[in-house]
Amino acid sequence: SLQHDEFISRLCISSSTISSKLTKALLHAGEKRDTFTYLEFYNCQVSDDEQAKLQSLYENGRLHQLGFYEQPRWLMMLEKTNESLNR
């Protein structure tokens, strides 16, 4: 689980509804584990309150990367790949 696994460093969550229970586990992992530094949400439903709590991890330096994106991850990666090919 997030609260006990020290091997999780990067986590990308797609097309999910983020519960307060998951947010609590993510906050715990971010505060207690120096290895958990990268968190992204793609096409997820995250309440403003839960998003603000997670943003605090980024603002206090516990997370090096935090992103909330409206599009699915696969679509963003496809667009990024197409941009690279068109250069």
N, CA, C and O atoms as a GROMACS GRO file, in nm:
protein
  348
    1SER      N    1   0.084  -0.119   0.000
    1SER     CA    2   0.000   0.000   0.000
    1SER      C    3   0.088   0.125   0.000
    1SER      O    4   0.208   0.118   0.027
    2LEU      N    5   0.028   0.236  -0.030
    2LEU     CA    6   0.102   0.363  -0.034
    2LEU      C    7   0.162   0.399   0.100
    2LEU      O    8   0.267   0.463   0.106
    3GLN      N    9   0.098   0.358   0.206
    3GLN     CA   10   0.148   0.397   0.338
    3GLN      C   11   0.268   0.316   0.382
    3GLN      O   12   0.338   0.356   0.475
    4HIS      N   13   0.292   0.201   0.318
    4HIS     CA   14   0.401   0.115   0.364
    4HIS      C   15   0.505   0.083   0.257
    4HIS      O   16   0.613   0.034   0.290
    5ASP      N   17   0.477   0.110   0.131
    5ASP     CA   18   0.566   0.074   0.022
    5ASP      C   19   0.663   0.188  -0.007
    5ASP      O   20   0.622   0.294  -0.053
    6GLU      N   21   0.789   0.165   0.020
    6GLU     CA   22   0.890   0.268  -0.002
    6GLU      C   23   0.941   0.269  -0.146
    6GLU      O   24   1.022   0.355  -0.181
    7PHE      N   25   0.896   0.177  -0.229
    7PHE     CA   26   0.948   0.167  -0.365
    7PHE      C   27   0.870   0.251  -0.465
    7PHE      O   28   0.913   0.265  -0.579
    8ILE      N   29   0.757   0.306  -0.426
    8ILE     CA   30   0.680   0.390  -0.517
    8ILE      C   31   0.740   0.529  -0.518
    8ILE      O   32   0.746   0.597  -0.415
    9SER      N   33   0.786   0.572  -0.636
    9SER     CA   34   0.841   0.707  -0.647
    9SER      C   35   0.758   0.794  -0.742
    9SER      O   36   0.749   0.915  -0.724
   10ARG      N   37   0.699   0.730  -0.843
   10ARG     CA   38   0.620   0.802  -0.943
   10ARG      C   39   0.484   0.734  -0.953
   10ARG      O   40   0.474   0.612  -0.958
   11LEU      N   41   0.380   0.817  -0.956
   11LEU     CA   42   0.246   0.762  -0.965
   11LEU      C   43   0.164   0.848  -1.060
   11LEU      O   44   0.150   0.969  -1.040
   12CYS      N   45   0.109   0.784  -1.164
   12CYS     CA   46   0.019   0.850  -1.259
   12CYS      C   47  -0.116   0.780  -1.249
   12CYS      O   48  -0.125   0.659  -1.266
   13ILE      N   49  -0.219   0.857  -1.222
   13ILE     CA   50  -0.353   0.802  -1.205
   13ILE      C   51  -0.440   0.857  -1.317
   13ILE      O   52  -0.442   0.978  -1.342
   14SER      N   53  -0.512   0.768  -1.385
   14SER     CA   54  -0.593   0.808  -1.500
   14SER      C   55  -0.740   0.771  -1.482
   14SER      O   56  -0.773   0.666  -1.427
   15SER      N   57  -0.826   0.860  -1.529
   15SER     CA   58  -0.971   0.835  -1.540
   15SER      C   59  -1.030   0.775  -1.413
   15SER      O   60  -1.093   0.669  -1.417
   16SER      N   61  -1.009   0.842  -1.302
   16SER     CA   62  -1.055   0.792  -1.172
   16SER      C   63  -1.120   0.903  -1.092
   16SER      O   64  -1.096   1.022  -1.114
   17THR      N   65  -1.203   0.861  -0.998
   17THR     CA   66  -1.256   0.954  -0.899
   17THR      C   67  -1.170   0.938  -0.775
   17THR      O   68  -1.159   0.829  -0.720
   18ILE      N   69  -1.108   1.046  -0.732
   18ILE     CA   70  -1.013   1.041  -0.621
   18ILE      C   71  -1.088   1.063  -0.490
   18ILE      O   72  -1.148   1.169  -0.468
   19SER      N   73  -1.085   0.963  -0.405
   19SER     CA   74  -1.156   0.969  -0.277
   19SER      C   75  -1.071   1.037  -0.171
   19SER      O   76  -0.950   1.054  -0.187
   20SER      N   77  -1.135   1.076  -0.063
   20SER     CA   78  -1.060   1.135   0.048
   20SER      C   79  -0.968   1.031   0.112
   20SER      O   80  -0.863   1.066   0.165
   21LYS      N   81  -1.006   0.904   0.106
   21LYS     CA   82  -0.921   0.797   0.161
   21LYS      C   83  -0.792   0.784   0.079
   21LYS      O   84  -0.684   0.769   0.136
   22LEU      N   85  -0.804   0.791  -0.053
   22LEU     CA   86  -0.684   0.785  -0.137
   22LEU      C   87  -0.598   0.910  -0.116
   22LEU      O   88  -0.476   0.900  -0.107
   23THR      N   89  -0.662   1.024  -0.107
   23THR     CA   90  -0.587   1.148  -0.083
   23THR      C   91  -0.510   1.138   0.048
   23THR      O   92  -0.394   1.180   0.055
   24LYS      N   93  -0.573   1.084   0.151
   24LYS     CA   94  -0.507   1.069   0.281
   24LYS      C   95  -0.384   0.978   0.268
   24LYS      O   96  -0.279   1.008   0.326
   25ALA      N   97  -0.396   0.869   0.193
   25ALA     CA   98  -0.283   0.778   0.173
   25ALA      C   99  -0.172   0.847   0.094
   25ALA      O  100  -0.054   0.829   0.124
   26LEU      N  101  -0.209   0.925  -0.008
   26LEU     CA  102  -0.110   0.998  -0.087
   26LEU      C  103  -0.038   1.102  -0.002
   26LEU      O  104   0.083   1.120  -0.013
   27LEU      N  105  -0.113   1.171   0.082
   27LEU     CA  106  -0.053   1.270   0.172
   27LEU      C  107   0.045   1.204   0.267
   27LEU      O  108   0.154   1.255   0.291
   28HIS      N  109   0.005   1.090   0.322
   28HIS     CA  110   0.093   1.016   0.414
   28HIS      C  111   0.221   0.975   0.342
   28HIS      O  112   0.332   0.992   0.394
   29ALA      N  113   0.206   0.919   0.221
   29ALA     CA  114   0.324   0.876   0.146
   29ALA      C  115   0.414   0.994   0.113
   29ALA      O  116   0.537   0.983   0.121
   30GLY      N  117   0.355   1.106   0.076
   30GLY     CA  118   0.434   1.224   0.044
   30GLY      C  119   0.506   1.285   0.162
   30GLY      O  120   0.616   1.339   0.149
   31GLU      N  121   0.445   1.275   0.278
   31GLU     CA  122   0.504   1.333   0.399
   31GLU      C  123   0.607   1.241   0.463
   31GLU      O  124   0.704   1.289   0.522
   32LYS      N  125   0.588   1.110   0.452
   32LYS     CA  126   0.674   1.015   0.523
   32LYS      C  127   0.780   0.949   0.438
   32LYS      O  128   0.878   0.896   0.491
   33ARG      N  129   0.763   0.951   0.308
   33ARG     CA  130   0.856   0.881   0.218
   33ARG      C  131   0.931   0.981   0.132
   33ARG      O  132   0.870   1.052   0.052
   34ASP      N  133   1.062   0.987   0.147
   34ASP     CA  134   1.142   1.076   0.065
   34ASP      C  135   1.148   1.031  -0.081
   34ASP      O  136   1.182   1.110  -0.169
   35THR      N  137   1.115   0.905  -0.106
   35THR     CA  138   1.124   0.852  -0.241
   35THR      C  139   1.001   0.884  -0.326
   35THR      O  140   1.010   0.879  -0.449
   36PHE      N  141   0.889   0.916  -0.266
   36PHE     CA  142   0.765   0.945  -0.340
   36PHE      C  143   0.766   1.092  -0.378
   36PHE      O  144   0.738   1.179  -0.295
   37THR      N  145   0.798   1.121  -0.506
   37THR     CA  146   0.821   1.260  -0.545
   37THR      C  147   0.746   1.305  -0.669
   37THR      O  148   0.757   1.421  -0.708
   38TYR      N  149   0.669   1.218  -0.732
   38TYR     CA  150   0.611   1.249  -0.863
   38TYR      C  151   0.468   1.198  -0.865
   38TYR      O  152   0.444   1.079  -0.847
   39LEU      N  153   0.371   1.288  -0.887
   39LEU     CA  154   0.230   1.251  -0.884
   39LEU      C  155   0.154   1.327  -0.991
   39LEU      O  156   0.159   1.450  -0.997
   40GLU      N  157   0.083   1.254  -1.076
   40GLU     CA  158   0.004   1.317  -1.182
   40GLU      C  159  -0.133   1.252  -1.191
   40GLU      O  160  -0.148   1.131  -1.173
   41PHE      N  161  -0.232   1.335  -1.220
   41PHE     CA  162  -0.370   1.290  -1.237
   41PHE      C  163  -0.415   1.328  -1.378
   41PHE      O  164  -0.406   1.445  -1.417
   42TYR      N  165  -0.464   1.231  -1.452
   42TYR     CA  166  -0.512   1.253  -1.589
   42TYR      C  167  -0.661   1.218  -1.595
   42TYR      O  168  -0.701   1.107  -1.561
   43ASN      N  169  -0.741   1.314  -1.640
   43ASN     CA  170  -0.884   1.291  -1.657
   43ASN      C  171  -0.948   1.235  -1.529
   43ASN      O  172  -1.030   1.143  -1.535
   44CYS      N  173  -0.910   1.290  -1.416
   44CYS     CA  174  -0.960   1.243  -1.286
   44CYS      C  175  -1.053   1.347  -1.224
   44CYS      O  176  -1.043   1.466  -1.252
   45GLN      N  177  -1.141   1.298  -1.142
   45GLN     CA  178  -1.227   1.387  -1.065
   45GLN      C  179  -1.167   1.401  -0.925
   45GLN      O  180  -1.164   1.306  -0.847
   46VAL      N  181  -1.119   1.521  -0.897
   46VAL     CA  182  -1.056   1.551  -0.768
   46VAL      C  183  -1.126   1.675  -0.713
   46VAL      O  184  -1.130   1.778  -0.780
   47SER      N  185  -1.178   1.666  -0.593
   47SER     CA  186  -1.246   1.782  -0.536
   47SER      C  187  -1.145   1.894  -0.512
   47SER      O  188  -1.025   1.868  -0.499
   48ASP      N  189  -1.193   2.016  -0.508
   48ASP     CA  190  -1.105   2.131  -0.484
   48ASP      C  191  -1.032   2.117  -0.351
   48ASP      O  192  -0.914   2.152  -0.341
   49ASP      N  193  -1.100   2.065  -0.250
   49ASP     CA  194  -1.040   2.048  -0.118
   49ASP      C  195  -0.927   1.945  -0.123
   49ASP      O  196  -0.819   1.967  -0.068
   50GLU      N  197  -0.951   1.832  -0.190
   50GLU     CA  198  -0.849   1.727  -0.200
   50GLU      C  199  -0.731   1.777  -0.284
   50GLU      O  200  -0.615   1.748  -0.253
   51GLN      N  201  -0.761   1.851  -0.389
   51GLN     CA  202  -0.655   1.906  -0.474
   51GLN      C  203  -0.568   2.004  -0.395
   51GLN      O  204  -0.446   2.004  -0.410
   52ALA      N  205  -0.629   2.086  -0.312
   52ALA     CA  206  -0.554   2.182  -0.230
   52ALA      C  207  -0.463   2.110  -0.131
   52ALA      O  208  -0.350   2.152  -0.108
   53LYS      N  209  -0.512   2.001  -0.073
   53LYS     CA  210  -0.430   1.924   0.020
   53LYS      C  211  -0.307   1.867  -0.051
   53LYS      O  212  -0.196   1.873   0.002
   54LEU      N  213  -0.328   1.813  -0.170
   54LEU     CA  214  -0.216   1.757  -0.246
   54LEU      C  215  -0.121   1.867  -0.293
   54LEU      O  216   0.001   1.847  -0.297
   55GLN      N  217  -0.175   1.982  -0.328
   55GLN     CA  218  -0.092   2.095  -0.371
   55GLN      C  219   0.003   2.138  -0.260
   55GLN      O  220   0.114   2.184  -0.287
   56SER      N  221  -0.039   2.123  -0.136
   56SER     CA  222   0.047   2.160  -0.023
   56SER      C  223   0.174   2.076  -0.020
   56SER      O  224   0.279   2.124   0.023
   57LEU      N  225   0.166   1.950  -0.064
   57LEU     CA  226   0.287   1.866  -0.070
   57LEU      C  227   0.387   1.922  -0.170
   57LEU      O  228   0.508   1.921  -0.146
   58TYR      N  229   0.336   1.972  -0.281
   58TYR     CA  230   0.423   2.031  -0.382
   58TYR      C  231   0.483   2.162  -0.332
   58TYR      O  232   0.602   2.187  -0.348
   59GLU      N  233   0.399   2.244  -0.271
   59GLU     CA  234   0.444   2.375  -0.224
   59GLU      C  235   0.548   2.366  -0.114
   59GLU      O  236   0.635   2.452  -0.103
   60ASN      N  237   0.540   2.261  -0.030
   60ASN     CA  238   0.640   2.249   0.077
   60ASN      C  239   0.760   2.165   0.036
   60ASN      O  240   0.845   2.132   0.118
   61GLY      N  241   0.768   2.130  -0.094
   61GLY     CA  242   0.885   2.063  -0.147
   61GLY      C  243   0.887   1.912  -0.133
   61GLY      O  244   0.987   1.850  -0.169
   62ARG      N  245   0.782   1.852  -0.083
   62ARG     CA  246   0.779   1.706  -0.068
   62ARG      C  247   0.762   1.636  -0.203
   62ARG      O  248   0.816   1.528  -0.225
   63LEU      N  249   0.686   1.698  -0.294
   63LEU     CA  250   0.671   1.646  -0.430
   63LEU      C  251   0.747   1.737  -0.525
   63LEU      O  252   0.737   1.859  -0.517
   64HIS      N  253   0.823   1.677  -0.616
   64HIS     CA  254   0.895   1.757  -0.716
   64HIS      C  255   0.806   1.785  -0.836
   64HIS      O  256   0.827   1.883  -0.907
   65GLN      N  257   0.708   1.699  -0.859
   65GLN     CA  258   0.617   1.714  -0.972
   65GLN      C  259   0.476   1.679  -0.927
   65GLN      O  260   0.453   1.573  -0.869
   66LEU      N  261   0.382   1.768  -0.955
   66LEU     CA  262   0.240   1.744  -0.929
   66LEU      C  263   0.162   1.803  -1.044
   66LEU      O  264   0.176   1.921  -1.075
   67GLY      N  265   0.079   1.721  -1.107
   67GLY     CA  266   0.002   1.770  -1.220
   67GLY      C  267  -0.141   1.721  -1.218
   67GLY      O  268  -0.168   1.606  -1.182
   68PHE      N  269  -0.232   1.809  -1.256
   68PHE     CA  270  -0.373   1.777  -1.273
   68PHE      C  271  -0.409   1.813  -1.416
   68PHE      O  272  -0.405   1.930  -1.454
   69TYR      N  273  -0.444   1.714  -1.497
   69TYR     CA  274  -0.471   1.736  -1.638
   69TYR      C  275  -0.612   1.688  -1.672
   69TYR      O  276  -0.656   1.584  -1.622
   70GLU      N  277  -0.681   1.763  -1.755
   70GLU     CA  278  -0.818   1.727  -1.792
   70GLU      C  279  -0.822   1.615  -1.894
   70GLU      O  280  -0.919   1.539  -1.898
   71GLN      N  281  -0.720   1.604  -1.977
   71GLN     CA  282  -0.717   1.502  -2.082
   71GLN      C  283  -0.666   1.369  -2.029
   71GLN      O  284  -0.594   1.365  -1.929
   72PRO      N  285  -0.702   1.258  -2.096
   72PRO     CA  286  -0.643   1.129  -2.062
   72PRO      C  287  -0.493   1.130  -2.094
   72PRO      O  288  -0.448   1.201  -2.184
   73ARG      N  289  -0.417   1.052  -2.021
   73ARG     CA  290  -0.272   1.049  -2.039
   73ARG      C  291  -0.234   1.003  -2.179
   73ARG      O  292  -0.143   1.059  -2.240
   74TRP      N  293  -0.302   0.902  -2.230
   74TRP     CA  294  -0.267   0.849  -2.362
   74TRP      C  295  -0.279   0.957  -2.468
   74TRP      O  296  -0.197   0.963  -2.560
   75LEU      N  297  -0.380   1.042  -2.456
   75LEU     CA  298  -0.400   1.148  -2.555
   75LEU      C  299  -0.289   1.253  -2.546
   75LEU      O  300  -0.240   1.301  -2.648
   76MET      N  301  -0.250   1.287  -2.425
   76MET     CA  302  -0.141   1.384  -2.408
   76MET      C  303  -0.009   1.328  -2.462
   76MET      O  304   0.068   1.401  -2.524
   77MET      N  305   0.017   1.199  -2.439
   77MET     CA  306   0.140   1.137  -2.488
   77MET      C  307   0.138   1.130  -2.641
   77MET      O  308   0.241   1.151  -2.705
   78LEU      N  309   0.022   1.101  -2.699
   78LEU     CA  310   0.009   1.097  -2.845
   78LEU      C  311   0.036   1.235  -2.905
   78LEU      O  312   0.108   1.247  -3.004
   79GLU      N  313  -0.021   1.339  -2.846
   79GLU     CA  314   0.001   1.475  -2.894
   79GLU      C  315   0.147   1.515  -2.882
   79GLU      O  316   0.202   1.579  -2.972
   80LYS      N  317   0.210   1.476  -2.773
   80LYS     CA  318   0.351   1.508  -2.752
   80LYS      C  319   0.439   1.437  -2.856
   80LYS      O  320   0.534   1.494  -2.908
   81THR      N  321   0.405   1.311  -2.884
   81THR     CA  322   0.479   1.235  -2.985
   81THR      C  323   0.462   1.298  -3.123
   81THR      O  324   0.559   1.311  -3.197
   82ASN      N  325   0.340   1.336  -3.156
   82ASN     CA  326   0.314   1.399  -3.286
   82ASN      C  327   0.389   1.531  -3.299
   82ASN      O  328   0.439   1.562  -3.408
   83GLU      N  329   0.398   1.608  -3.192
   83GLU     CA  330   0.474   1.733  -3.195
   83GLU      C  331   0.621   1.706  -3.225
   83GLU      O  332   0.683   1.778  -3.303
   84SER      N  333   0.675   1.603  -3.162
   84SER     CA  334   0.816   1.569  -3.184
   84SER      C  335   0.841   1.526  -3.327
   84SER      O  336   0.944   1.561  -3.385
   85LEU      N  337   0.748   1.452  -3.385
   85LEU     CA  338   0.764   1.405  -3.522
   85LEU      C  339   0.751   1.518  -3.624
   85LEU      O  340   0.811   1.511  -3.731
   86ASN      N  341   0.675   1.620  -3.591
   86ASN     CA  342   0.651   1.731  -3.684
   86ASN      C  343   0.760   1.838  -3.679
   86ASN      O  344   0.751   1.936  -3.753
   87ARG      N  345   0.859   1.823  -3.596
   87ARG     CA  346   0.966   1.923  -3.586
   87ARG      C  347   1.072   1.903  -3.690
   87ARG      O  348   1.168   1.978  -3.695
   0.00000   0.00000   0.00000
